[in-house]
Amino acid sequence: MQLDAGVETKKNGEKKMSEKKAASKGADAALEKKAAKARGSKKMSDKLSAVGAIGHAISTEVQKVIIGKSHVIDNVMINILSNGNLLFEDYPGLAKTLMTNTFADALGCDFKRVQFTPDLLPADITGTNIYDAKKGEFSFKPGPIFCNLLLSDEINRAPPKTQAALLEAMQEYQVTVGTVTHKLPAPFLTMATQNPVEQEGTYPLPEAQLDRFMFKMSVGYPDRADEDEILARRIARKKDAVEVEIITDPARVVAMQQAIEDVYVDPAVRMYMVEIVSRTREDPRVLVGSSPRGSQALLKTSRAAAAMRGRDFVTPDDVKSIATLAVSHRLILKPEHQIKGLENDEIVSDILRQVPVPTV
């Protein structure tokens, strides 16, 4: 009898799963029809297909260097297409710096690295006005921030005054020195790293700065097979450096970012994003929920995720796939829950399970 009951339960579970998949396919088909109607022409869809193809080519090139982290690489590419800043929080030696450098090479972008230290000054990043004795006037000498991709290594080791020097650049893509504002080259984005273990001699990033990062993510340790592959490839090439092919250029990256704006977002999917973010503010375990910048991050990155997956419309699965990366670092938990060891990711995961998925 128990065996029969177990078989029956399994059949019911499989039936529900099959019905869920069928409903999901039906919803995707409905979204595709709406996207086609909103699109009005095939040209727009072809443009987005090209974005997906170039994005995958870049990801494939990076995977020649970074082994076994295809999901991380795809998420970094989604972040770049969304024109957002990225924060890596992970242990030393997990290829955070190498990944950033490799992406810059594949993108054909100008890359600069700043090692953040306690004695680093804002002018060391933004640049400064230098007096020219011959001309009898001050001239501006640009700092390393004037590039396409800036690596802010160990960003939490610099004092708050220096960290704040990045705020304007991260949000408005410009730098003000004295009374003069200087535009940064396009595209511009910051990839920052910090070590979650070493807290001595560090300055926690202020909430205003954390909120300006589109994604916060980790790379993670490779498994045994991937680590063996890393060693095998190092032996085969007989040198540390890896040759990376340039796939695109800054102008095309900007065009790809602009093309993402054409990805269709159904009102029901849009309200799904709003509901996820709103519930972070209502959760009794959360002291400060996500700002509207969080819902904008969901919108931008879910569009980029859809394009990377060969679609010109956003599905709820696109939103789910990036919600934790885009929202969790914007939350501040109540002290009693921080003491218990509750993680921000757990809050967002709970909300994703609770919010009804829209049926279009």
C-alpha positions in Angstrom: 0.0 0.0 0.0 2.8 2.4 0.9 4.6 1.5 -2.4 1.4 2.3 -4.4 1.0 5.6 -2.5 4.6 6.5 -3.3 4.1 5.7 -7.0 0.9 7.7 -7.1 2.6 10.7 -5.4 5.4 10.5 -7.9 3.0 10.4 -10.8 1.1 13.5 -9.4 4.4 15.3 -9.0 5.4 14.6 -12.6 2.0 15.6 -13.8 2.2 19.0 -12.0 5.7 19.5 -13.4 4.5 18.7 -16.9 1.6 21.1 -16.5 3.9 23.8 -15.2 6.3 23.4 -18.2 3.3 23.5 -20.6 2.0 26.7 -18.9 5.5 28.3 -19.1 5.8 27.5 -22.8 2.3 28.9 -23.5 3.2 32.1 -21.6 6.4 32.4 -23.6 4.5 31.9 -26.9 2.1 34.7 -25.8 4.9 37.0 -25.0 6.6 36.3 -28.3 3.4 37.3 -30.2 3.1 40.5 -28.2 6.8 41.3 -28.8 6.3 40.7 -32.6 3.3 43.1 -32.5 5.1 45.7 -30.6 8.2 45.3 -32.8 6.4 45.9 -36.1 9.5 44.9 -38.1 11.9 42.0 -38.4 14.9 44.3 -38.5 14.8 45.0 -34.7 14.8 41.3 -33.9 17.7 40.8 -36.2 19.6 43.5 -34.4 19.0 41.9 -31.1 20.0 38.5 -32.5 23.3 40.0 -33.5 23.7 41.3 -29.9 23.2 37.8 -28.6 25.7 36.3 -31.1 28.4 38.9 -30.3 27.8 38.5 -26.5 28.2 34.7 -26.8 31.4 35.1 -28.9 32.8 37.4 -26.2 31.8 34.9 -23.4 33.4 32.0 -25.4 36.6 34.0 -25.8 36.8 34.7 -22.0 36.1 31.0 -21.3 39.5 30.2 -23.0 41.1 31.9 -20.0 38.6 31.4 -17.2 37.8 27.7 -16.9 34.5 26.2 -15.7 32.8 29.5 -14.9 30.5 29.9 -17.9 27.5 31.0 -15.8 29.6 33.7 -14.1 31.0 34.9 -17.4 27.5 35.1 -18.9 26.3 37.2 -16.0 29.3 39.5 -16.4 28.4 39.9 -20.0 24.7 40.6 -19.0 26.1 43.3 -16.7 28.2 44.9 -19.5 25.2 44.9 -21.9 23.2 46.6 -19.2 25.9 49.3 -18.9 26.2 48.6 -15.2 28.9 48.5 -12.5 29.9 45.2 -11.0 31.2 44.3 -7.6 33.1 41.0 -7.1 33.2 39.8 -3.4 35.4 36.8 -3.2 38.6 35.3 -1.8 42.0 36.0 -3.3 43.3 34.1 -6.2 39.9 33.3 -7.8 40.6 35.2 -11.1 38.5 38.3 -10.4 41.2 40.6 -11.7 42.1 38.2 -14.6 38.4 38.0 -15.6 38.1 41.8 -15.8 41.3 42.1 -17.8 40.2 39.4 -20.2 36.8 41.0 -20.8 38.6 44.3 -21.5 40.8 42.5 -24.1 37.9 40.7 -25.8 35.8 43.9 -25.9 38.7 45.9 -27.4 38.2 48.5 -24.6 40.8 50.7 -22.8 41.5 49.0 -19.5 43.0 50.6 -16.3 43.6 49.2 -12.9 43.7 51.1 -9.6 44.9 49.3 -6.5 43.0 50.9 -3.6 45.1 51.5 -0.5 44.6 53.5 2.7 46.8 56.4 1.3 45.1 56.6 -2.1 43.7 60.1 -2.8 40.7 61.1 -4.9 43.0 62.9 -7.3 44.9 59.7 -7.9 41.8 58.3 -9.5 40.0 61.3 -11.1 43.1 63.4 -12.1 44.1 66.9 -11.1 44.8 70.4 -12.4 48.5 71.0 -12.9 50.0 74.5 -13.3 51.8 75.0 -16.7 54.5 77.6 -16.2 55.0 78.2 -19.9 51.3 78.9 -20.6 50.8 80.5 -17.2 47.6 78.5 -16.6 46.3 75.3 -15.1 45.8 72.3 -17.3 43.9 69.1 -16.5 45.8 65.8 -16.3 43.3 62.9 -16.5 43.5 60.1 -14.0 43.1 56.4 -14.6 39.3 56.7 -14.4 39.3 58.0 -18.0 39.0 54.6 -19.6 36.3 52.2 -20.8 36.7 49.6 -18.1 38.2 50.5 -14.7 39.2 47.8 -12.2 38.9 49.1 -8.7 41.0 46.4 -6.9 40.2 45.9 -3.2 38.0 49.0 -3.2 37.2 48.7 0.5 40.8 49.3 1.5 40.5 53.0 0.5 39.0 55.6 2.9 35.5 56.9 2.3 36.7 60.1 0.8 38.5 58.2 -2.0 35.6 55.7 -2.4 33.3 58.7 -2.9 35.4 59.9 -5.8 33.8 57.1 -7.9 30.2 58.0 -7.1 29.7 60.6 -9.8 31.5 58.5 -12.4 29.5 55.4 -11.6 26.1 57.1 -12.0 26.6 60.0 -14.3 29.6 58.9 -16.3 31.5 62.2 -15.6 34.1 63.6 -13.2 34.1 67.0 -11.7 37.5 68.5 -10.8 37.3 71.9 -9.3 34.5 73.7 -11.2 35.0 71.8 -14.5 33.1 68.7 -15.4 34.8 66.1 -17.7 32.8 63.5 -19.6 34.1 59.9 -19.4 34.6 57.9 -22.6 31.7 55.6 -23.6 31.3 52.9 -22.6 32.4 53.3 -19.1 31.9 50.8 -16.3 33.6 49.9 -13.0 34.4 46.4 -11.9 35.4 46.4 -8.3 36.7 43.7 -6.0 36.7 43.2 -2.3 37.8 40.3 0.1 34.9 39.1 2.4 37.3 37.7 5.0 40.0 40.4 5.7 38.3 43.2 7.6 41.3 44.7 9.3 42.3 48.0 7.7 39.2 48.2 5.5 36.3 50.6 5.1 32.9 49.1 4.4 31.3 50.6 1.2 28.6 53.1 2.0 25.0 52.1 1.0 24.9 54.9 -1.6 27.9 53.3 -3.3 26.7 49.7 -3.0 23.4 50.8 -4.6 25.3 52.0 -7.7 26.6 48.5 -8.4 24.3 46.7 -10.9 25.4 43.3 -9.7 27.2 41.9 -6.7 28.5 38.4 -7.3 31.3 35.9 -6.5 33.4 33.7 -8.8 33.7 30.7 -6.4 36.3 27.9 -6.3 36.7 25.6 -9.3 35.8 21.9 -8.9 38.5 19.2 -9.2 37.9 18.6 -12.9 38.1 22.3 -13.8 41.2 22.9 -11.6 42.9 19.9 -13.4 42.0 21.5 -16.7 43.5 24.8 -15.6 46.8 23.0 -14.9 46.7 21.0 -18.1 46.2 24.1 -20.2 49.0 25.9 -18.4 51.4 23.0 -19.1 50.3 22.9 -22.8 50.9 26.7 -23.5 54.2 26.8 -21.5 53.6 30.4 -20.3 51.3 32.3 -17.9 49.8 34.7 -20.5 46.9 33.6 -22.6 46.2 35.1 -26.1 42.8 36.7 -26.3 41.2 37.6 -29.6 39.5 41.0 -29.9 35.9 40.4 -30.7 34.4 43.9 -30.8 35.2 47.6 -30.1 33.9 50.4 -27.8 31.6 51.9 -30.5 30.0 48.5 -31.1 29.6 47.9 -27.4 27.7 51.1 -27.1 25.5 50.1 -30.0 24.8 46.8 -28.3 23.8 48.5 -25.1 21.5 50.8 -27.0 19.9 47.8 -28.8 18.9 46.3 -25.5 16.4 49.1 -25.1 14.4 47.5 -27.9 13.7 44.3 -25.9 10.0 44.0 -25.2 8.8 44.0 -21.6 5.2 43.0 -21.0 3.2 45.1 -18.4 2.6 41.9 -16.4 6.3 41.0 -16.3 7.0 44.7 -15.4 4.7 44.4 -12.5 6.4 41.2 -11.5 9.6 43.1 -11.1 7.9 45.8 -9.1 6.3 43.2 -6.8 9.7 41.6 -6.1 11.4 44.9 -5.2 8.3 46.1 -3.2 8.3 43.0 -1.0 11.9 43.6 0.0 10.6 46.8 1.7 7.7 44.9 3.4 9.7 41.9 4.7 9.7 42.0 8.5 13.4 40.8 8.5 14.6 43.7 6.4 15.5 47.1 7.9 16.0 48.9 4.6 14.6 47.4 1.3 15.7 47.9 -2.2 15.5 51.4 -3.8 13.9 52.1 -7.2 17.4 51.7 -8.6 16.9 48.0 -7.8 13.8 47.7 -10.0 15.7 49.6 -12.8 18.5 47.1 -12.4 16.0 44.2 -12.8 14.6 45.8 -15.9 18.0 46.5 -17.6 19.6 43.1 -16.7 16.5 41.0 -17.6 16.4 42.7 -21.0 20.1 41.9 -21.5 19.6 38.3 -20.3 16.8 37.9 -22.8 19.0 39.1 -25.7 21.8 36.8 -24.6 19.3 33.9 -24.8 18.3 34.8 -28.3 15.0 36.5 -27.6 13.6 40.1 -28.0 11.2 39.8 -25.1 11.6 39.3 -21.4 10.1 36.2 -19.6 9.7 35.8 -15.8 12.5 33.2 -15.9 14.9 36.0 -17.1 13.9 38.1 -14.1 14.4 35.1 -11.7 17.8 34.3 -13.1 19.3 37.7 -12.2 17.1 38.9 -9.3 19.4 37.8 -6.5 22.5 39.3 -8.2 20.7 42.6 -8.9 18.7 43.1 -5.6 20.3 41.3 -2.6 23.2 43.7 -2.0 20.8 46.6 -1.7 19.1 45.2 1.4 20.0 45.9 5.1 18.8 43.3 7.5 17.6 44.0 11.0 20.4 43.5 13.6 18.8 40.4 15.2 18.7 38.6 11.9 22.2 39.6 11.0 23.4 38.1 14.3 21.5 34.8 13.4 23.6 34.7 10.2 20.7 35.3 7.8 22.0 36.2 4.3 20.5 38.8 2.0 20.3 36.1 -0.8 18.0 34.0 1.3 15.5 36.9 1.6 15.4 37.4 -2.2 15.1 33.6 -2.7 12.1 33.5 -0.3 10.5 36.4 -2.1 10.9 34.8 -5.5 9.2 31.7 -4.2 6.3 33.7 -2.8 5.6 36.1 -5.6 3.1 34.6 -8.2 4.7 34.2 -11.6 2.6 36.2 -14.1 0.6 34.3 -16.8 0.4 36.4 -19.9 
